[in-house]
């Protein structure tokens, strides 16, 4: 099987967030997806040892050098080193860039992970955008809700993972848990300054997935969870009523830092828009600076107030660029 790696959310090699894309031809699919006691896709993702690995499925009789132009949709699956994800942002932008920019397959306008179809477009500046599936949900509890219960088993797990700095610790305890789709949930921790953002400690592991009571019950109560720290920097309003906001972020969880997290950026942007008063906001989010992998993420959110007086998300578009860095083959 052929693979490529890309650096995503950058136009400069060796910045942004690395991504592996394994190209699966139809003749290889049965071996890759066979019903067995282990998932070979999971083993391949562990071998790459990146934050995500994508498996991009080609059409029957299609190859990279001979595309099937009769279909505008391609299927993909997204894996971390631990499990499959229903959706993730930087794999979406990476696949969109590979197809529409690098390969020139601009006839492909839809890619489909587990979460559902994602519509793709290209921009005049060489980047790509993806209309992100969203089913947003604000969970009813925070870490402070659990912490204040006084349960020694819970507090003994939470307390060591909180930051030593009082302001950061309070922000972690009070941060909302917000899902962009079922199975992708982030603790959105707003910090007062870039200096505080720089203090965020990689060594403080808080496996939010083990605190089932932190998430709402039912289908919202499981999946990938992580902390997303952010600092709001500048806001500019245009004459047409749209707004642009600049934000610095870090995503730290499970003992590692992610250079760019499109799903978390989308969740944060939706959360801010739901609590704002502007219908269309462009969020320019910079992540990964502290680990030398500067990533530039753009999220456009359109929201509106319904007849019930409640603001709701209408559309989310994630944008960015990428660069192909390596290619090779996998022997399975």
N, C-alpha and C positions, 0 to 999 in steps of 0.2 A: 504494500500500500504506500502511496505517495503522501508525503507531508510537507507542509511549509510552516515556518514560524514568522510571526509578525510582531512588531512593536506597535501597540494600538494607543490611540489618543495622543499621537505625536506625528510630526512629519520628519523627525530626526531619528536615525537608527540609534539604538541603545538607550533611548529614553522611552517614556510611556510604559505600558504594561505588556509584557511578553504574552503571546498566545500561540498555541500549537493547533493547527488545523490538519486533521487526517482526512484525506480525500478517499471516499469509499466508492469504488465502481460497483455496478450492480452484481457482477460476478463474484465480488468479495463480500457481499452483504450477508449471505447465508452463514458463512463462517464466523463473521463478526457478531451476528445477532442470534447465534444458536442458543437454544434453551438448555443451559447447563448449570452446573453447581457454582460456576463463577462467571463473572462478566468480564470478558477480555477487554472491553472498552475501558473498564475501570483499571485494569492492569496497565494498559497503555498510558492512561492519564497519570498513574503513579510513576511510570518510567520517565515521562516528561518532567514531572515534579513542578509544574507551573500552577498558578492559581486556577486556571481553567484550560481544558483541552476540548476542542470541538471535533465532532465527526460529521463531515459534510457528505451527504449521500447524492451521488450523481444519478441521472436517469438511466433506464435500460439502454444499453449500447452507446452510452455517452462516455467520452473521455475528456480530459482537459484540453486536448488539441482538436477535439471534434464535438462541439456542444450541440445539444438538442434544443433548437430554437423554437420548437413547437410548444414548450412549456415555460411559463414565467415563474414557476415556484420550485424551490429546492428544500429538502428536509434536512434538519441538523439535530444533533444531540450534544448537550453540554455536560461535561464532567469536571468536578474538582478531583483532588487526589483521594477523596473520601466517598463521594456520592454523586449521583446525577442531579442537576439543577433544572427546574422548569424554565428558567430564563436567567440570563445574565447580560449585562450591558456591553462589556468590552468584547466578549465573543461575538455578539450581534454586529457591532461596528467592524470588527476584524473580518468576519465572513462577508459582510456587505462590501468592504473595501476590496477584498480579494476577488470577488465576483465581478463587481461593476467597474472597478478601476484597474486592478492589476491584470485580470484576464480579459477585460473589455466586454464582459457579458452583461451589457446594460439592459438586455431584454429580461433579465431576472429581476423582478420587482417585489418578490415575496420570499421570505425564508420562514421555516416553521419549526421551532423547538417544541418542547412539551407544553409550554404555556399557550401556544396557538400562533396563528399567522402574524408575521411582522412585515409591514409594507416598507420598502426601501426607495430612496431617491438619491440622486447625486446633486452636488452643488457646483456653482461656478468656480469656487476656489479650490477644487480638488478633493474636498472631503465628501462624506456620505452621511445621510440621516436615516433614522429608522423610527417608524411610528410604533411606540412601545405599548405592549399590552398592559393594561392597568386595571386593577380591581382593588383600589386603595382602602385601607382600613386602619383606623387609630385604635390601638388596644387600650383597654380600660385601666390597666395597672402600670405602675412604674417600679423601678427597683426600690424606691423609698417605701412604696406600699407594702412590699414584702419585708423590707428591713424593719419597719416600724411594728410589724406583728410580734417581734421579739422571739420568734422561733430560733432556738440556738443552732439547729442544723442548717437553717437557711442563712442566718447571719454569719455563721462560721465559714460558709462558702463565698458569700458576697464580700465581706469586709476585706479579706486579703487581696481581692482583685481590684478594689477601688484605689484611685490614685492617692498618694500621700498629700498632695496639695489640696487644701480645704476647698478652694473655689472649683477645682476640677472635680473633686469628689462630690460636692453638692450638685454640680451640673450632671454628673453621671446618675446620681440617685433620682433626680427630678426629670430626666430626659424621657420624652415620649417614645413608645414602641410603635413603629409605623410600618405597615406592609404595603409594598407596591403591587404585589400579587400574592395569592396564597402560596406559602412556602418560602417567601423572600421577605424577611423582616429585619428592620434596623433600629437600634437604639440611637436616636438622633441627639447628639450631645453638643449643645451650643456653648462655645467658650468665649471669654471676653476679649481675647487678644491673640495675635500671632505668637507672642511669647508663651502664652499658655498652651497653644497648639504644639509648640516645640517641646514642651515638657511631657507630652503623652508618652507613657511608658510601655514598651513592647513586652516587658516581662510580666505584666499584670494580666494573667489569663482569666477570662470570665466566660465560661462556656454557657451562653444564654440558652442554648438548646436543652440543657438539663433542667432548667427552671420552667417546667411546663406551666406552672401556675402564673408565670409572668405573662404568658400569651392567653388570649381569649380562647374559650373552649371550642370544640368542634373542628372544622377544617382549618381554622386559623391557628390551631394549637401546636403546630409542628413545622419542621422545615429548617432552612438555613437562617441563622440569626448572627448579627455582628454589631459592633459599635462603630458609629460614624461620627467623627468629631468635625466641627465646622466653626468658621469665623466669618461673619458677614462683613464685607469691606466697603463696597461702594454701590450706590444706586443712581442710575441715570434714566430720566423720563424723556420719551420722544413726543413730538407734536401729535402723532397719531394715537396717543394714549397707551402705547406699549411701554414696557419698562425693562431695563437691563440691570441685572444685579451680579456683582462680582463676589465670589466666595472662595475661601481656601479651606481645604478639607484633608483629613487623614482617616483611613479605615484600618483599624487595628483590632484583631481578634484571633483567638486560638494560637497565640504565640507568633504571629507573623503580621506584616504590614503589606497591604495591597497597594500597588502604585496607582491604580485607577479602577474605580468601581462604578460602572455605569448604572447598575441597578440601584445602588445606594444613592447616587447623585439624582436619579429619577425620583426615588422615594422622598429625598430631602426637598427637591424642587416642588413636588406635589404638596407636601406638607406645608411649605411656606406659602404657596399659592392659595391653599384652602384657608389659611389664616390671614390672607391679604385682602385687598379691595380692588385689584386690577385684573382685568380679564386675560390679558396676554403678557407673560413675563419670559424674558430670555435670561437664563442663568448661565453665567460663564464661570465654571468651576475648575480650579487648579488643585491637583492632588499629587502626592508623591515627591514633593520638593525635598522633604527631610531625608529621604533615602536615595537621592540622586537620580530619580526616575520621573522628572517633571512631566505631568500629563495634563492636557487641556481638553476638558469635557464641556460640551454645550447641551443644555436641555431647554427646550421651548415648551412651556405649559400654557394651555388655554383652558380657562375655567369660566363658570357662569353661575349666577344665582337663579335657582328654579322658583316655581310658584310657591313652594313651601318655605322660601326664604333662606334656604341652605345652599351654600356654594358647593359646586361639584366639579370634578375634573372632566373636561371634554376631550382633550387630546394631549398626548405627551410625545414629543419628538426628541430623540437623542442623536447628537451629532458629533463627528470627530473625523480625524484622519488616521492613517496607519502607514507603515512601511514593511515590506517583505524583507526578512533578514537572512533566513536559512531555508534550505529545502533538502529533502533526502527521501529515503524509503524505509519502511518497517517490514521486517521479516516476522511473520506470525506462524 
